[in-house]
Amino acid sequence: MNWRVALFEPDLGDEEIAAITEVIRSRWLTMGERTQAFEAAIAQNCGARHGIAVSNCTTGLHLAMLGLGVGPGTEVIVPSLTFVATANAVRYCGATPVFADVHSLEDWNISRDTIEPLLTPRTRAICVVHYAGYVCDMAPIAALARERGLALIEDVAHAPGASRDGRGAGNWGDAGCFSFFSNKNMTTGEGGMITTSRDDLAESLRRLRAHGMTTVTLDRHKGHAFSYDVLGLGYNFRMTEITAALGLVQLRHLRDRNGRRRELVEHYRRRLAQIPGISVPFADHPSESAFHIMPVLLSAGASRLHVMQGLRERGIQSSIHYRPVDTFTSYREAGLGPLDRLERTHLIGERELTLPLYPSMRTDDVELVCAALAEVV
Ligand SMILES: *Cc1c(COP(=O)(O)O)cnc(C)c1O
């Protein structure tokens, strides 16, 4: 389909082509000096001490949870209003995801208020998601984790470059997990990063990422080591040098592109305020958002399918973020849902609509989307 306004478009150009060409000329294709540079750059960007590059955010969440003691017999608090990977990672570890509702119909993140009643003696960790790039109210959540001796993980897939109270997303908990998938704010096609300020965790995650081995190929190549031991059951969740080279270029533009996203979102908010039957969450949100997506809430009477079809007829792509994870077949069959107590999550799941948003979008495109939306609602 040839959209007039697509849901998203990645920003890629000559700089990326040059960076990849350089990697190929170097003849060192994986886990080398570019990967190390990218790890340091992502860590520095959010204020954490360490970055551990991984193959994607899903493997990052899996490793972070393993490294923090999530395993059979334990529970992890997660939102249901998220991409399924957040909850799947808990299940990979043999643990049970326990779904928390969103804070309110204004703030679609989980909060201390919605997390605390779900804690049991089996709870091992809390994994938050900064929905659409708006950072959760982390200070009370971090305090709760400290008081109860729980691990705290951030799924930062929507929020690279975001912050709250001057602290970067990915630097609030024990570990932050970033995604560089095609449709994210910075992209390498596939790719991910775990950030942590804990030296012990960084060391065990580096080993878990590469088969549990005590030394890496680059060290042996450089003559620093001849042999290795395998300390535990690790995985191959490594990143390639091509990915890291792309990531370094993308990261250089992140701040400007998130800034452009902000301008577009502000324009959307002004225009959408004039359309009856549409409300926009996270108004005056206290975080520095990464503005990953543009979610709106339709009124109770509206047919979302009708609205999406009307937009499509006008050449405008839209999407849904998200169908609540507890309603999926796989979760129902595992006895993990559907959960009536997730009232707000389910209401949002039925009435949320995601409008196009990407940095190269023009202000005129926002006008087109809003005019089409006004016609169809
Ligand atoms: C995209 C996404 C992921 C998964 O990221 P991958 O890099 O594709 O594995 C996880 N959580 C959330 C909230 C996401 O949006």
PDBQT file of the ligand as one rigid body, heavy atoms in Angstrom, charges set to zero:
ROOT
HETATM    1  C1  LIG A 401       9.819  -3.364  20.504  1.00  0.00    +0.000 C 
HETATM    2  C2  LIG A 401       9.603  -3.694  21.923  1.00  0.00    +0.000 A 
HETATM    3  C3  LIG A 401      10.268  -4.773  22.541  1.00  0.00    +0.000 A 
HETATM    4  C4  LIG A 401      11.063  -5.782  21.778  1.00  0.00    +0.000 C 
HETATM    5  O1  LIG A 401      12.164  -5.250  21.147  1.00  0.00    +0.000 OA
HETATM    6  P1  LIG A 401      13.010  -6.139  20.144  1.00  0.00    +0.000 P 
HETATM    7  O2  LIG A 401      14.285  -5.369  20.001  1.00  0.00    +0.000 OA
HETATM    8  O3  LIG A 401      12.242  -6.207  18.857  1.00  0.00    +0.000 OA
HETATM    9  O4  LIG A 401      13.214  -7.471  20.756  1.00  0.00    +0.000 OA
HETATM   10  C5  LIG A 401      10.090  -4.958  23.901  1.00  0.00    +0.000 A 
HETATM   11  N1  LIG A 401       9.313  -4.147  24.615  1.00  0.00    +0.000 NA
HETATM   12  C6  LIG A 401       8.640  -3.118  24.067  1.00  0.00    +0.000 A 
HETATM   13  C7  LIG A 401       7.790  -2.244  24.936  1.00  0.00    +0.000 C 
HETATM   14  C8  LIG A 401       8.761  -2.863  22.699  1.00  0.00    +0.000 A 
HETATM   15  O5  LIG A 401       8.071  -1.852  22.150  1.00  0.00    +0.000 OA
ENDROOT
TORSDOF 0
